[in-house]
């Protein structure tokens, strides 16, 4: 006994039987291939863009904490705030820092830099310790007058370990000879490469005490870095921190501090997805034309079915199911091709990227189940819409005319 509904059984027969018309057979293949290629292209593109987004996010979190609390903290203020932070279960660790802008002078070259004074707890909130390329962090934590520079910054200024640089503060001092900018000489103790150009080309790190002394606010920190146990809880934790410490201290997540970057990536991903969906839409027109051709080719069969008592709804379901079958085959092969290509790109270096520009040598790939789900849903819905009109037209064929002229 046939386990399929009769409408689906006939639709399967129409796909399996050798058709008389070569053109209809070709359009069927094109319809399946069009959907498959569109789905595959969408999966590969989304996987690569997710890979870049994940890689950038990782590099940002290697160089900075999940959440930053800004404000001028005295020792007492710091202890009060951190006591409140300790009561929040999502928080793993926190660290004070002092950050300010200055001019870095080396030999006959200068550059604007962001100076960050850190304590030994800094390495509990990020992965900076692993990013050191030359020298070591212990030298700036335990010694005064030493500094670690971003590798790109050092290369631009022609600096290496052991060289001396001068930091010039925007804060001025009064002296016997008039008003002069505050300056301090530092010895370069190391170079750091986080893999994120903006940090490596503009950041300089020194001890917290050196930064406090240089910027003239000894005993203060102007920020607290916070690391979470789970980065997925970042927005919930941010709201919880705001409630705990009050509105006086601004709280920023790493996503908010890099809002323009993530907005650009999100917009690029959306536009690429939209363009590739158009490929699937083009393929749905082929499905529609294929079903219309089938209805013309099978007009005599339709007439016989109608004369045997089949209702217009029965005929409509036959052609609707055929459209669904073509769509399902196309989406299935599209997923097979797309996931295979994504896996191959991820595991084989077929494309080499210049490391001095991208800081990576291979294309990153991250397959997101959420994206796969919506790719399948959108593709399937578009294909179903394409099958509606041909199925409706087939159901309206007059059975007497179909038998007579079929």
N, C-alpha and C positions, 0 to 999 in steps of 0.2 A: 504494500500500500504506500502511495506517495506521501511523504511526510511534509512536503512543501505545500503552501497554498497554491491552488491552480494558476492564479495569476503570475506568481513567482516562477512556477515550473515552466510556463509558456515563455516568460521573459528569458529564462536560462536557455531554453531551446533556441530562441532567436539568436542568442549570442554564440551558441555552440555550433549551430548548423552552418554549412558552407553556403554563403549567400551567392545569389546569381550576379548581383551587381558588385563589381570590383570597387566602384567609387564608395559605396556604403561601407564596405569592409575597411577601406583606407581611412574613411572619416572616423570609424570606430577606433582604429588604432591611434589616429591623431588625437582623438578626444582623451583616451586613456593616457597617452604619452604627454599631452599638454598639461593635464592635471598633475601627473607624476613629476614632470620637470619643474612646474611652478611650485609645488609643495617642497620638492627637494631643494630648490634654490632658496626658498624661504627658511627652511630649517638650517641650512648651512650658513646663511647670512646672519640669522639670529644667534646661532651658536658662536660664530666668530665675534660678533659685537658683544655678546655676553661675556666672552672670554676677555676681550679688551677691557670691558667695564670692571670685571672681577679683578683683573691684574692691576688696574689703576687704583681700585679700592684697597687692594692689599698693600701696594706701595705707599699709599697715603697713610694707612694705619701702621706701617713700619716706621714712619717718620713722625707721626703725631698720635695723640691719644684719641680715644673714642669721643670724649667730651672735654671741653675746656671751660673753666670758670674764670672770668676776668674780674679784676678789682684790685685796689691797693690794700694789701693785707699786711698788717703788723703781725708780730709773733702771736699776740693774743687773738687777733682776728682769725689767723690761720688755724690756731688750735680750736677755736669755736666752730669754724666751718667744717673742719675735718672730723670733729666729734659728731656732727650731724651726718656727715657722709658715711661714717662707720656704721651707722644704724640702718643704712640702706642695703638690703641683701644682694642686689644685683652688682654692687661695686666690688671689684677685686682689689684695686690699689689706687693710690693717688700720689701726686708728687708736686711740690712747689716749683715755680720757675720765675725768672725775671727776663722779660723780653723788651727790646727796644731797637730803634733804628740808628745806624751810625754810618760813617764813611770809613772804608778800609783803605789804607794807603800802603803800598809796597813798592819800593824803588821809585820809579817814575809813573806808576799806574795807580789809579784809584777806582773804587767801585762802591756803590751803595749796598749795605748788607743789613740783615736782621740778626742782631746779636741775642742769643738765648743763653741765659745763665741757668745751669742745671745742677741738681744734687744727685747723690748716688741712687735715690729712689726713682730717678727718671727712667731707668732701664726696666722698671716694673710696669710701666704704662705704655711702652712701645718697644720696637725691635731695633732701636738705634745701635745697641751694642754689637749686633751682628753685621751692621752696615759699615763698620770701620774697615778701611782698605789699607791704611798705613798708620803706624803709631798705635796708641792705645788710649782708652778713656780714663784710665787711672791717673794719668799724668795731670789732667785738668781738674779732677776731683780732689786730688791730694795736694796739688801745688798751686801756687798763685802765679799769675803773669803768663800763663800758657793758654793756647787757643787751638781748637780743631776746626778746620774749614771744610766746606763742601768741595768735593773733588773738582767739579766744573768751575767753581769760583777760583780755586787754586790754579787750575790750568789757564784760566783767562788772565790771571795776574802774573803767571810765571813763577809761582811759589812752590817750595817743597819743604819737607820737614826740616826743622833747624833754622829756617829763615825767620827774620823778624818783621813784624808788621806793626803799623800804628793805627789805632782806632781813634777816630775823631768824632766826638759827641756833638749833636746839635745843640746841647745845652752849653751856654757860655758862662765863663767865670770872670770876675773882676780881679785884675792884677795891677801892680804898680804902673805898668806901661799901658793900661787901658783894659778894654774888654777883649778876652781871647777865648777861643773854643777849648773845651776840655779834651785832652789827648792822653792816651795811655799806650805804652809799648808792650806788645805780646810776642811770645815765641811760638811758632807753629809746631804743635806737638803731634798732629795727625791729620789724616784726610778721611772723609766719610762719603760714601756713595749709597744713597737710599734707593736709587733707580728712578727717582722722580726729579725731573730737571729743575723745576721751580725751587725745590729745596736745595739741591746740590749746587745751584748757581747763585744762591743769595743768602744762605745761612752760615753763621759762624757760632761755635759753641764754646763757652767758657764756664768756669765754676760759678755757682750762685753768688758767692761772696764777691768775686771779681766784677760781676755784672752790677751788683748792688752798689759797690764802690764807684764803678765807672759812671753810672747814671745818677749818682748822688743821692741814693735812697737806701742807705744801709739799714739792715734790719727789716726790709720789706720784700715782699714778692708781689708781682702784679698778675699772677695767674696760678691756677691749680689744674694740673692734668689729671684726668680720671680715666681709668681703664675698667671695663666691665667684664664680668664672667662670660657673658654671651653677647656678641655684637648685634645679634638680632633684636635684642631688647633695648637698643640705643634710644629710641624715641620715647618709650615708656619710662626709661630710667631718667631721661632728660627732664620730663615733666615732674617726676618724683623729686629730683634734685632741686628744681625750681621751687616746689612747695616747701621743701625742707629748709632751704637757706634763705628764702624770701626773694623779693624782686630787686633788691639793692644790687646784687651781683649778677651781671649778664651771664647766661649759660648758652654755649654754642656746641652743637654736634659737629663732627668732622664733615658731614654732608652739608650743613649750613655754611661752614667755612669755605667749602669748595662748591658752592651752589651753582656758579656759572659753568663749571666743568661738567657736573652731572646733568645739568639742564641741557647742555649741548649734546651730550651722549644720548640722552633720552630722546631729544628731538631727532637726532640722526637715525636712531634705531626705528622710530616711528615712521619717518619718511621712507626709509629703505623698505620697511614692511609694506607700506602702502603701495610703493612701486611694484613690488613683487606680487602683491595680491592682484594687481592688474593682469599679470601673466595668467593667473588662475581664472580670472574673469574671461579673458580671451579664450581659454580652453573650454569654458562652459558654453560659449557660442558654438563651438564644434560639437559638443554633446547635443545641443538643441538641434543643430542641422542634421546630425546623425539620426536622431529620433524621428525627425520629419521625413527623412529619406526612408527609414524603416517603415513608417506608416504608409508611405506610397507603395513600397515594394510588397508589403504584406496586406494590401487592401482586400485581396480576395479572401485571405484567411480571416480578416476582420468581418467580412460579409458572412462567411460560413459560421463563425462564432455567434454573430448576432442572430442569424436565422435559427441557431440551435438553442436560443434563449438567453445568451449572454447579454447582460445589461450594459449601457454606456459606462457605468461605473467600473464594471469588470474590465472593459477595454482600456479605460483610463489607468487602472492599476497596473495592467500588463506593461504599458509603455513607461509608466512612472517607475516601476520596479526596474525596468531595463536601464533607465537613467541612473538610478541608485547603484545598480551593479557596476556600471561604467565608472561612476564617481568613486565607489569603494575600491575598485581595482587601481584606479589612478592614485588615490591617497595612499593605499598600501604600498605600491611600488615607489611612490614619492618618499614615503618614510624610509623604506629600505635603502633607496639611493642616497637620500639626505643624511641618514645616520651613518651609512658606510663612508661617505665622503668626509663627514665631520670626524669620525674615528680615525680615518687615514691621515687627515691634516694634523690631528692632535698627536699622533704617534710617529709620524714620519715628517722629516724636515724637507718638504717639497718646495717651500717658499722661504728664502733667507732674507731677513730684515736687517738693515744696517744698525748695528748695536749702538753706534754713537748718536743715533737719532731716536730710536725707539727703546733702547736699553734692554731689548729682548731680541733673540735671533730667530725665533719661530713664531708663527701665528698662534695666539692663544685661542683655545676652544673650550667653551663651557655649555654643555647641553642642559637646557632648563626644561623640566617636565611641564611647567606652567605654559611655556611658549609652545611646546609640542601639542598640548591639549587644545589651545586656542587655534593653532594652525589647522588641526584636524576639524574642529568645529566650524570655523569660517569657511574652509574649503568645501566641506560637506554641505553646508547651507547654500552656498553659491551654486553648487552643482544641482541641488534639489530645485532651486528656483528656475534653473535652466531647463529642467525636465517638465515643469508644470504645463507650459503652453503646448508643446508637442503632444503630451498625453491628452490634453483637453481636445485638441484638433482631431486626434485619432478617434476619440469617443463620439464625435459628431458626424462621422462618416455614415451615410445612408446605406443600410445593408443590401437593399435591392440593387442600387447603383454599383455597390462594391462587387457583388456577384456578377452582374451583367458586364461591367467594364473591366473587372479585375483580370 
